[in-house]
């Protein structure tokens, strides 16, 4: 076992496969979208905002994306959609 890793490499591989299967389903994609929304994964923190706290939330969300083997193309699409939503929300404020 590698120092600092709570699981063997085999267990890590099994975990990544489980994440991939889970988030490949339509229910999993709904849950993943909620996780990303709750973590404000693609939002910027205002200059006077709690950046350390928000960075921690984002780190968890991006770790899930990595373990779920979400492609960089899909991550880019998610980021673009979040950006467009932010722009739309700002128009109505």
C-alpha positions in Angstrom: 0.0 0.0 0.0 1.3 3.5 -0.9 2.0 5.8 2.1 -0.9 8.2 2.6 -3.4 6.1 0.5 -6.1 4.6 2.6 -6.8 1.9 -0.1 -4.7 -0.4 -2.2 -4.3 0.4 -5.9 -6.9 -2.3 -6.6 -9.4 -0.7 -4.3 -8.7 2.7 -5.9 -9.3 1.3 -9.3 -12.6 -0.3 -8.1 -13.6 3.0 -6.6 -13.0 4.8 -9.9 -15.0 2.2 -11.8 -17.9 2.6 -9.3 -17.9 6.4 -9.8 -17.9 5.9 -13.6 -20.8 3.5 -13.5 -22.8 5.6 -11.1 -22.4 8.9 -13.0 -23.0 7.2 -16.4 -26.6 6.6 -15.4 -29.3 9.3 -15.9 -29.9 9.5 -12.2 -26.2 9.7 -11.6 -26.0 12.7 -14.0 -28.8 14.5 -12.1 -26.9 13.9 -8.8 -23.6 15.0 -10.3 -25.2 18.2 -11.6 -26.5 18.8 -8.1 -23.1 18.2 -6.5 -21.5 20.6 -9.0 -24.2 23.2 -8.3 -23.9 22.9 -4.5 -20.1 23.1 -4.7 -20.4 26.1 -7.0 -17.7 24.3 -9.0 -17.6 26.7 -11.9 -18.4 29.9 -10.1 -15.9 32.5 -9.1 -15.6 33.7 -5.5 -16.1 37.5 -5.1 -12.9 39.3 -3.9 -14.3 39.6 -0.4 -15.8 36.1 -0.3 -14.8 33.0 1.6 -12.2 31.7 -1.0 -10.7 29.0 1.1 -14.1 27.5 1.9 -15.2 27.7 -1.7 -11.9 26.3 -3.0 -12.5 23.3 -0.7 -16.0 22.7 -2.1 -14.7 22.9 -5.6 -11.8 20.5 -4.8 -14.3 17.9 -3.7 -16.5 18.4 -6.8 -13.5 18.1 -9.1 -12.2 15.0 -7.3 -15.6 13.5 -8.0 -15.3 14.5 -11.7 -11.9 13.0 -11.9 -12.9 9.7 -10.2 -16.0 9.5 -12.4 -13.7 9.8 -15.5 -15.6 12.8 -16.8 -13.9 13.9 -20.0 -12.2 17.2 -20.3 -14.7 18.0 -23.1 -17.6 17.4 -20.8 -16.0 19.4 -18.0 -15.6 22.3 -20.5 -19.2 22.0 -21.5 -20.3 22.1 -17.9 -18.1 25.2 -17.2 -19.6 26.9 -20.3 -23.1 26.1 -19.2 -22.4 27.4 -15.7 -20.9 30.6 -17.1 -23.9 31.2 -19.3 -26.2 30.7 -16.3 -24.2 33.2 -14.3 -24.5 35.7 -17.1 -28.2 35.1 -17.4 -28.7 35.4 -13.6 -26.7 38.7 -13.5 -29.1 40.2 -16.2 -32.1 39.7 -13.9 -30.5 41.2 -10.8 
